[in-house]
Amino acid sequence: MNFNLGGNLSFELFDLEHVSQLTALAIQTDQEIYTLKTAEHSNWLERGIHIVDEMGLVLLLKNFTDNINLPDDNPDDTL
């Protein structure tokens, strides 16, 4: 699944079950693995593999900080 959050930050989301393939790809492409995390209405990327509040894994270039804030969910949105 591909995401574009506006600006120049776009990424593909991988399932936790693909961690071994993603780790190999990160080494091969000289990138970092980040975990897409969510709690309540907040969303962020955290460097490394974490299973708490995990929504998926992401590969990003190595020039990003340890935590990247993402747009929050709008609690007023309805399905």
N, C-alpha and C positions, 0 to 999 in steps of 0.2 A: 504494500500500500504506500503510495507516494503522497507527501504533504508539502504544501508551500505556505509558509506563514507570512508571506509578504516580505518585501525587501529582498535580501539575498540569502535567506535561510530556508532551504527546502531539504527534505530528507525522506528516506524510505523507512518504513516501520517494519521490523522483523519480530517474530514471535520468540519468546524465551526458549522454546524447544529447539531453536536453530542456533543456539549459542556457540557450539563448536565450529560450525561453518562460518559464522560471523566473526569469531575470533581469528580464524585462519585468513579470512578476507581482510580484516583490519590490519593484520601483520603484512600481508601481501601488498596492500595499497597504502601503507603507512598512515593509517587513520586511527581514531579513538572510538571506542564504544561508549555510548551514552545510554542511560535508561530514561525513557519517557515516563514521568511520574505524574500522578494526579491525586489530589486530596481535596475533598469538598469541591469547590469551584476553581481551584488553582491548578495550574499545569506548569511543568518545568522539565528540563533535561538535566540529568545529573551524570557526571563522568563516572564510568565504571558500570559494573553489572550489579544491580540491586533488585531484590525480589519483593520488597515491601512497597506497596502502592504502585507497582510496575504495570504499565500498559503495553510496553514493548521495548525493543532495543533499536538503536539508531547508530549509524556510522557517520562521523563528522571529521573534518580536518582537525589537525592537532592545535590549531591556533585559537581555539575557543576556551573560555574559562571553565572551571569545574561545575558551575551551575549556570544554566541559561533559563531565564524566566520567559514563559510563553504566555500568550493571551489567555485570560481566565474565561471559563465558561460563563455564559450569561444565565443566571438562575431564572430569569423571566422568560426564556425561550421555552416554547411548548412544542410537543411533537404533533 
